[in-house]
């Protein structure tokens, strides 16, 4: 869907104050009484209309636990608004608001809008923080304030939409430069008309590598067989922690992007003739990339999303939290960045939370650029593959 602007919101606060519930209520109009604790970050989108323009609100919900603070801080930058959420029925969550505000201000621009949110106002009989206290805190720090209830939807719509109006007003009055992505705003893309003189009907994308030898009427056995992991969450060689990307090579070796372990691990498999073409039993597993803790050094990875292995066993990795694609040569103890690896921005040489990739027959690389809502193609430099004759 086309939009004029995209505003990035960040929602922070202690664990259990209802951040995820606020996001769910605003984006899906529903309430979930029991929520798993957010791990790292999650986000949702919703479109609103302001002054006849479509505005995309991209709302990032962060984990409140100290354990994930180093991860969530990387998402504080380049936000247009920050929502500091506390639970009106838990005094300590309000007492922590100064800490959250100070932390957020370290990463904010001078034009970022801050909103103090007293959530769970439906729990009036259990209230430990009076509304006047929230108002006083907001007045002292010159920020907005609102009490909400994700359960009853009280003020949830107003919370996010009114903030969008504030941001839009700052754009109209010239206070915020919408072309500066550090302000948490991205300009939408114009829709090309069929008569656009620049449109070239003769231009077609290169062919995508097909999946061979699967007939159109193929069916699959409905009972799966565990071929990797299945031994509980962990970091030993027979365990996985949040597996994401997957690649199976011609020798039936399974390469897994092991998300929370920040590594690529390969499982070599043996074959069984109990039923046709079913692979069973991990013979051994080896970490072939990463595995040196979370980080952005060339021997480290941080939350992997996808993996591809070529015919000479070079491993290509989508390194989600480092906003890059990395190439890891066979037997190497470190990788090299081939795309991205800079701060979270929207330049055409940069990525923001890449999630997947693919190559065509010419070797051009396609990357899904999650945070920038786009897919980029990076054409191969053919001269780089030419052997030197000197």
N, C-alpha and C positions, 0 to 999 in steps of 0.2 A: 504494500500500500504506500502511495506517495505521501510525503509530508513536507511541510515548510521548514520545520525545525525539530530537532530532537533534543530534549532536555534530560540530562543525567541527574538522577536523585541518588543519594546514599542514605541508608537508614541504619542508625547505630544505637547501641544501648546494651544493658546487661542481658544475659541469657534469661529467657522466660518472660520478658516484658510484653511480648505479643507482636514483635516486628514482622515475623512471617505471616501472622494472621492479618495484620493491616494490609500487607501486600496482596494476600489472597482475596481479601474482601474488596479491595479496590479493583483488582484486575479481573476477578472471576465472580464477584458478587456472592461469595459464599464464605461460611465460617467452618473451620475444622477445630473441634474442641481439643483433640490430642494431636500435637505436632512433634515430630522428631526434631531434636536440636539441629540448627543449621550448621553444616560443616563448611567452613571457609566462607563462600559467598554464593548467593543465588540471586536471580533477578527475574523481573517480569516487565511486560510492556502493556501500555494502553494508550489509545489515541483519544485526544480531546480536541475540541474546536474552539479557537479563540480568535475573535475578530475575523471570522470567515476563513481562518487558516487552520490546517490540520497540524496538530502538535503531537509528536510522539514522546511519551513519558517513559523513560527507561529507568526502572527503580531497582537499585541494588540493595539486597538484604544481607547484612553481614552477621557473622557469628559473634555472639557476645562473650564467649569463653576466652580467657587469656591464652589458652593453647593455640588458638588460631589468629591471634592478634597480628603476628608478623605477616600473615597472608592477607588479612583484610585491610591492613594499612595501605597496601599497594593500590587499593581501589578507591582510596580517599581522594586522590588527585583528580583534577579535571571534572569536578562535580558542580552543577549549577546550584544545588540546594542540598542541605544536610538536615535530617530529621533525627533529633535526639529524644529517644523514647524511654519513658520510665513507667512503672506500674504504680498506680495511685494507692494500691493496697499493700505495697511493700516499700517502706521508708528508705531502705538501703539503696534501692535502685534510683531514687531521687537524689540521695546524697552523693551518688557517683556522677551526677550530671556535670559537675564542674570538671571532673577528670575527662569525661568524654568530649566536652566542649573544647578544653585546652588541646586535647589530642587532635581533634578535627581541625582546629585553627592553625595547627602547624603545617597542614597540607593544603589549606584553602587559599583562594584568591580573596582580595579585598571586597569583591562584589558577590561572593557566595551568600546565599540566603540561608539563615539558620532558623529552624523551627523547633521549639520545645514541645514535646507531645506527652501529655498525661493520659496513658492508655488504661483501658479497663474501667471506665467511669460507670459502667453498669454495676460494679461492685461497691455501691455507695455505702452499704452496711459494713464493709470491711475497710473503708477508706482510712489510710494512715497519712496521706499527704493532702492537705486542703488545697482547693483550687487557687485560693489567694496566695499560697506559697509559690505555686507555679507561675502565677502572674508576676509576683515580685521578682522571681529569678529572671524571667524573661525581660522585665523592665530594666533590671540592673545591668544585664548584658546586651540590651538593645536588640533583642531577637523576637521573633513571633512566638505565639503560644496558643495551644488549643488542646482541649481534652477530647478524647475519642473513646469509642468502644468498637473494637473489631467484631465483637459478638453481635451487637445490635446494629452495627453500621453507623452509629451516631458520629457525625462529623467526619467520617472517613473520606467521603467524596470531597467535601469542602477543604480538607487538609491538603490533598494533593493538587486539586484543581486551582484553589485560590493561590497556592504557591506558584503554579504555572502562570497565572495572570501577573503576579509580581515580577517574574522573570521577563515575561513578554513586555511589560511596561518599561523595564530597564533597557530592553533592546530598542523599543520605539523612541525612547528619550535619549538614546545614545550613551547611556551609562555603561552598558555592556556591549562589547564588540562580538557579534555572533560568529565572525570568521576566525576568532581566536579559540581554538579547541580547548585551551586550558581553562576556559570559562564554563566548561561542561555543556556546551551547546554545539550542535552540528547542523549545518545547513542541509536541507533536503535536496534531492536531485530532481532537476526538471524532467518532466515527462516528454519524451520525443514524439512528435507527431509523425504520421506516415509520410507526410510531405517534406519532412526535414531534409534539406539539401545535402546534409552530411551523411544521411543514412545510405549505406551501401548494401543493396540486396545481394550483391555478388560475394560479399564476405561471409564465410561460414567457418565455424570453429573446426579445429583439427579433430579427426576421429578419436573417440575414447577407446581405450583398450578393452576388448570384449571379454566376457567369460565364455570360454570355449567348452564344447562337448556336453552341454546341458540341453536336453531336448525340451521342446515347448510344453510337452505334457508330463514333465517330470513331477514326481511326488516324493515326499520325504517321510521316513519313519518318525513317528510322533513321540517316541520315548528317547530323550537325550541321554548321552553318556558323558560323564565328567572326564575331560581330557587334560585339564590344567587347574590347579588349585583344588578347592573343595575341602580344604583342611583348616577352615576357619581363617579369619583375618589375621595377617601377620606378615613378617618380612623374611622368613626362612625360604629356602629354595623350593619348598613344596607348598608355599602359601602365596596368596595375592591380597592386595588391599585396594579395593576399588578399581578393578580392571576396566579399562576403557577401550583403547584401540586394539585391533586384532589383524594379524596377517598370517596366512598359511602358505608356505612355499611349495614348490614342486616335489619336495621330498617329505612332505607332510610334517614339517617342523612348524610349530605354532609360536609365533612371536606375539607377546602381549605387552601393551603399554600399561604398566602397573602404576596407576594414577598416584596413590598416596605414598608409594615407596619410591617414586621418582626414578624409575628404572625401566629398561626393556629387558624382559626375561624370555628365553626361548625354551620350549619344551620339545624334546625329541621324542617321537612316538613310535610305537610298534603297531603292527597291523593284526587284526583278528579276522578269521574267516567264519565267525559265528553267524554273521550276516553280511551282506554285500557292502563293501566299501565303508565299513564303520571302523573308525580309528579308536583304539582304546589303550590305556596304560602309558603313563609318562615314564620313559626309560631314564631320563635324566633332565635336569634343567640347569641353565647357566645364565648369569647376568651378563649381557653383552654391551650394555650402555647404561650410564648413570650408576645408581646404587651407592653414591658417595654423599648422601644426604641432600636435602632440599637446598638449592642455590642456583646462582647464575654464572658460576665459573664454567670453563669449557669442559671440565670433567664432571659437571653436575647437570641435573635436570630438575624441573619443578612442575609437578602435576602434568603428566603426559596425557595427550588426547588421542593420538593416532600414530601408527607405525607402518612403514612399507619397507620391504627388503628386495633389492634387485638381484640379478643373476650372479653377480660377483660378491654377494653377501654384504654389500654396503647397506647400512640401516639409515633410513630417513625418519625423523621423529618430529611430530608436532609438539613443541614444548610450550604448553598452554600458558602457564603463569609467567614465563619469560618472554612471551609474545614473539616467538621465533620458530623457524624450522631449522633443525640441526641435522647435519650429515655425520655419521659415525662409521668410519672405515673398519673393515674386518680386522679384529685383533687390536684395535686402537684403545688406548686408555682415556682418550678424550675425543670430543667431537669438534666440528667447526660449524659456525653459523652461516647458513646460505641465504636466508631471508629473515628480515626483521631483527629483533633483539634490542630494540630501542624502547623508549618510554611508550606508554599507551596513548597513541595518537592516530590520526586518520590519514596521514600522508600515503602516497601510493607506494612508497618504499618501506612501509611500516605495517604492523599488525596489532590488533587488540583482542587478545584472547582467542587465537586461532584454534579450531576444533578438528579439522579434517583436511586431507590433501589427496591428490591424485595426479598421475602423470599420463600424458597422451603418448602416441607412438613416436612423436618427434622429440620427446623428452621435456616438453613444456610442463611446468609445475602449476597446479591449481590448488588454491588454499581457501578454505571457508574462513572468513575474517569475522568471527562471531560478534565482537563488540562494535564493529563498524557496519554491521548488517550488509555484508557484501561477499562476493567470491572474486578473488583476484587470480589472474593468470600471469605467471612470470615466465617469459620466453627464454629458452635455453640459449646461451651464448655459444654457438657452434664452434667458434674459433678456440674456445677454452678446451675443447676436446681434441684439437689438432696436435699431433705429436711434433715436438720440436726436431728440426733437422740439423741444428747447429751442434 
